[in-house]
Amino acid sequence: MIRILRRMDSAGEKDMPMEEDRGGSPVCLAHLLVDGQPIDPETVRDVATFRKSERGRLMERRRAIATPDRAAMTQALSLALDAVVLPRPRMRIAVYWPIRGEP
């Protein structure tokens, strides 16, 4: 069964049907804009290069953390999360899988 939903256009009118299981929005191109302006390919390349370098630098710093220090950081992180996340019935919590020695 396909449910037809309606979404609002920019004027607030409900006149654009969309099929629920096919999505209804066009592909988002926001990643190609900064403050509404297109990004040139050279900037995209420079940012990608920076991010790759920065990821490597940060991973190396994490690997350099001594095991006892990493355990203490993990414990501190767990305690901080326990203080701000109050479980409720049917609550969902997203987590990440630590890689390369991350706490």
Phi and psi restraints in degrees (value plus and minus 20) as a CYANA .aco file:
   2 ILE   PHI    -129.4   -89.4
   2 ILE   PSI     101.9   141.9
   3 ARG   PHI    -111.5   -71.5
   3 ARG   PSI     111.0   151.0
   4 ILE   PHI    -112.4   -72.4
   4 ILE   PSI     104.4   144.4
   5 LEU   PHI    -128.1   -88.1
   5 LEU   PSI     144.5   184.5
   6 ARG   PHI    -141.5  -101.5
   6 ARG   PSI     119.7   159.7
   7 ARG   PHI    -138.5   -98.5
   7 ARG   PSI     138.4   178.4
   8 MET   PHI    -102.7   -62.7
   8 MET   PSI     119.2   159.2
   9 ASP   PHI    -105.3   -65.3
   9 ASP   PSI    -197.5  -157.5
  10 SER   PHI     -84.5   -44.5
  10 SER   PSI     -41.1    -1.1
  11 ALA   PHI    -111.2   -71.2
  11 ALA   PSI     -17.9    22.1
  12 GLY   PHI      66.9   106.9
  12 GLY   PSI     -11.0    29.0
  13 GLU   PHI    -105.4   -65.4
  13 GLU   PSI     121.2   161.2
  14 LYS   PHI    -114.8   -74.8
  14 LYS   PSI      62.7   102.7
  15 ASP   PHI    -153.0  -113.0
  15 ASP   PSI      -9.1    30.9
  16 MET   PHI    -136.9   -96.9
  16 MET   PSI      76.0   116.0
  17 PRO   PHI     -89.2   -49.2
  17 PRO   PSI     130.8   170.8
  18 MET   PHI    -164.0  -124.0
  18 MET   PSI     127.1   167.1
  19 GLU   PHI    -108.4   -68.4
  19 GLU   PSI     108.4   148.4
  20 GLU   PHI     -77.7   -37.7
  20 GLU   PSI     -63.0   -23.0
  21 ASP   PHI    -109.3   -69.3
  21 ASP   PSI     -15.2    24.8
  22 ARG   PHI    -134.2   -94.2
  22 ARG   PSI     -23.0    17.0
  23 GLY   PHI      58.1    98.1
  23 GLY   PSI     152.8   192.8
  24 GLY   PHI    -166.4  -126.4
  24 GLY   PSI     -24.7    15.3
  25 SER   PHI    -121.4   -81.4
  25 SER   PSI     128.4   168.4
  26 PRO   PHI     -89.0   -49.0
  26 PRO   PSI     146.0   186.0
  27 VAL   PHI     -78.4   -38.4
  27 VAL   PSI     115.6   155.6
  28 CYS   PHI     -98.6   -58.6
  28 CYS   PSI     109.3   149.3
  29 LEU   PHI    -132.0   -92.0
  29 LEU   PSI      -3.5    36.5
  30 ALA   PHI     -79.8   -39.8
  30 ALA   PSI     -48.6    -8.6
  31 HIS   PHI     -86.2   -46.2
  31 HIS   PSI     -31.9     8.1
  32 LEU   PHI    -116.3   -76.3
  32 LEU   PSI     -14.4    25.6
  33 LEU   PHI    -144.1  -104.1
  33 LEU   PSI     128.3   168.3
  34 VAL   PHI    -151.5  -111.5
  34 VAL   PSI     101.4   141.4
  35 ASP   PHI      32.0    72.0
  35 ASP   PSI      17.0    57.0
  36 GLY   PHI      60.6   100.6
  36 GLY   PSI     -19.9    20.1
  37 GLN   PHI    -126.6   -86.6
  37 GLN   PSI     121.0   161.0
  38 PRO   PHI     -83.5   -43.5
  38 PRO   PSI     130.2   170.2
  39 ILE   PHI    -120.6   -80.6
  39 ILE   PSI     114.2   154.2
  40 ASP   PHI     -97.1   -57.1
  40 ASP   PSI     134.1   174.1
  41 PRO   PHI     -78.0   -38.0
  41 PRO   PSI     -53.8   -13.8
  42 GLU   PHI     -84.6   -44.6
  42 GLU   PSI     -60.8   -20.8
  43 THR   PHI     -85.6   -45.6
  43 THR   PSI     -61.9   -21.9
  44 VAL   PHI     -78.3   -38.3
  44 VAL   PSI     -64.9   -24.9
  45 ARG   PHI     -84.1   -44.1
  45 ARG   PSI     -63.6   -23.6
  46 ASP   PHI     -82.7   -42.7
  46 ASP   PSI     -62.2   -22.2
  47 VAL   PHI     -85.0   -45.0
  47 VAL   PSI     -62.7   -22.7
  48 ALA   PHI     -81.8   -41.8
  48 ALA   PSI     -61.6   -21.6
  49 THR   PHI     -83.0   -43.0
  49 THR   PSI     -64.9   -24.9
  50 PHE   PHI     -80.3   -40.3
  50 PHE   PSI     -67.1   -27.1
  51 ARG   PHI     -81.6   -41.6
  51 ARG   PSI     -62.1   -22.1
  52 LYS   PHI     -82.6   -42.6
  52 LYS   PSI     -64.3   -24.3
  53 SER   PHI     -83.4   -43.4
  53 SER   PSI     -64.5   -24.5
  54 GLU   PHI     -85.5   -45.5
  54 GLU   PSI     -60.9   -20.9
  55 ARG   PHI     -78.8   -38.8
  55 ARG   PSI     -65.3   -25.3
  56 GLY   PHI     -82.1   -42.1
  56 GLY   PSI     -63.1   -23.1
  57 ARG   PHI     -82.3   -42.3
  57 ARG   PSI     -65.3   -25.3
  58 LEU   PHI     -88.5   -48.5
  58 LEU   PSI     -57.8   -17.8
  59 MET   PHI     -83.8   -43.8
  59 MET   PSI     -59.5   -19.5
  60 GLU   PHI     -83.8   -43.8
  60 GLU   PSI     -61.2   -21.2
  61 ARG   PHI     -83.0   -43.0
  61 ARG   PSI     -59.4   -19.4
  62 ARG   PHI     -85.8   -45.8
  62 ARG   PSI     -61.4   -21.4
  63 ARG   PHI     -83.9   -43.9
  63 ARG   PSI     -47.1    -7.1
  64 ALA   PHI     -99.1   -59.1
  64 ALA   PSI     -28.6    11.4
  65 ILE   PHI     -92.4   -52.4
  65 ILE   PSI     108.3   148.3
  66 ALA   PHI     -84.3   -44.3
  66 ALA   PSI     129.6   169.6
  67 THR   PHI     -74.4   -34.4
  67 THR   PSI     -66.8   -26.8
  68 PRO   PHI     -82.7   -42.7
  68 PRO   PSI     -57.3   -17.3
  69 ASP   PHI     -86.6   -46.6
  69 ASP   PSI     -60.6   -20.6
  70 ARG   PHI     -82.4   -42.4
  70 ARG   PSI     -61.0   -21.0
  71 ALA   PHI     -83.1   -43.1
  71 ALA   PSI     -61.4   -21.4
  72 ALA   PHI     -85.5   -45.5
  72 ALA   PSI     -60.0   -20.0
  73 MET   PHI     -84.7   -44.7
  73 MET   PSI     -60.8   -20.8
  74 THR   PHI     -83.2   -43.2
  74 THR   PSI     -63.5   -23.5
  75 GLN   PHI     -82.2   -42.2
  75 GLN   PSI     -64.3   -24.3
  76 ALA   PHI     -83.1   -43.1
  76 ALA   PSI     -60.4   -20.4
  77 LEU   PHI     -83.4   -43.4
  77 LEU   PSI     -63.9   -23.9
  78 SER   PHI     -81.9   -41.9
  78 SER   PSI     -63.9   -23.9
  79 LEU   PHI     -84.5   -44.5
  79 LEU   PSI     -60.6   -20.6
  80 ALA   PHI     -84.4   -44.4
  80 ALA   PSI     -61.3   -21.3
  81 LEU   PHI     -86.1   -46.1
  81 LEU   PSI     -60.5   -20.5
  82 ASP   PHI     -79.7   -39.7
  82 ASP   PSI     -51.2   -11.2
  83 ALA   PHI     -95.8   -55.8
  83 ALA   PSI     -45.5    -5.5
  84 VAL   PHI    -129.7   -89.7
  84 VAL   PSI     -38.6     1.4
  85 VAL   PHI    -124.2   -84.2
  85 VAL   PSI      90.0   130.0
  86 LEU   PHI    -122.0   -82.0
  86 LEU   PSI      88.2   128.2
  87 PRO   PHI     -79.5   -39.5
  87 PRO   PSI     120.2   160.2
  88 ARG   PHI    -149.9  -109.9
  88 ARG   PSI     138.3   178.3
  89 PRO   PHI     -76.7   -36.7
  89 PRO   PSI     118.7   158.7
  90 ARG   PHI      44.4    84.4
  90 ARG   PSI      -4.3    35.7
  91 MET   PHI     -94.0   -54.0
  91 MET   PSI     120.5   160.5
  92 ARG   PHI    -133.3   -93.3
  92 ARG   PSI     117.4   157.4
  93 ILE   PHI    -145.9  -105.9
  93 ILE   PSI     107.9   147.9
  94 ALA   PHI    -107.4   -67.4
  94 ALA   PSI     124.0   164.0
  95 VAL   PHI    -153.8  -113.8
  95 VAL   PSI     149.2   189.2
  96 TYR   PHI    -138.5   -98.5
  96 TYR   PSI     138.9   178.9
  97 TRP   PHI    -117.0   -77.0
  97 TRP   PSI      95.4   135.4
  98 PRO   PHI     -83.7   -43.7
  98 PRO   PSI     116.3   156.3
  99 ILE   PHI    -140.9  -100.9
  99 ILE   PSI     129.5   169.5
 100 ARG   PHI      30.0    70.0
 100 ARG   PSI      25.6    65.6
 101 GLY   PHI      60.6   100.6
 101 GLY   PSI      -3.9    36.1
 102 GLU   PHI     -91.2   -51.2
 102 GLU   PSI     127.5   167.5
